[in-house]
Amino acid sequence: MKAAIKSPKSAAAAEAGAKAAPQSGVKAPARPRAKAAPRRKTAYTPAEVRAIFERFQAIDPEPKGELDHVNPFTLLVAVVLSAQATDVGVNKATRELFQLADTPEKMVALGEERVRDLIKTIGLYRNKAKNTIALSERLVAEHGGAVPRDRASLEALPGVGRKTANVVLNIAFGEPTIAVDTHIFRIGNRLHLAEGKTPDAVEAKLEAIIPADLKRHAHHWLILHGRYICKARRPECERCPIADLCKFEGKTNDVPVPLPALA
Ligand code: SF4
């Protein structure tokens, strides 16, 4: 009798079952591993990817970040402070901080102890205060008090990683970077739009599939979609503008909400 051809899923389940089954003592000969197919960039056609981002654009043509700031420096500090904290919480803490210090020079003059006191409602505030002062000192010493526009210089600053650099490059300097946060990471994987085990892997795939003319605001659109509609616990598929395109197996609706009329 011929063995049934297994789908990758059932094959994986069978493999898992085989692992869990008690061993007979006789070792099966090692089977050569099938060569893994190259991982696809996305489950969507280029036309579908374009349609997704054009709908986001129709709803919100000029999306804005939700971290309050008055210049590139205060944006940089706000993003550094936002790690493992909500934007609302950061905005509350930075209101007074940025009134007192909106330049690296003023931040250095304010001092670590005072900064620590002003941001103590934010998680990890001790370390964040230390980084805020250290990065301000570096900006004064190495960049004439300005925020550099290149990724390498940004990532060399204390407390600044790839995601923070991407946010600053995008919002302060208009670069088409994609900062993968928790929402974008979830959407990339859930929708099979840009699957990856790490934020960098998701970022690389989004970079590769999003059309150049829609890249500038892509990260904001994805964050807003993840924050307000495609939520972590229960995606609100009934309010979703891309419900017909979405390839998430667990979606509960496939009729998209109507888009606002385009001017
Ligand atoms: S249909 Fe549901 S799962 Fe798919 S993108 Fe919309 S909210 Fe998310």
Residues whose N, C-alpha, C, O or C-beta is under 5 A from the ligand:
A	BS01	SF4	I229 C230 P235 E236 C237 C240 I242 A243 C246 F248 K251 N253
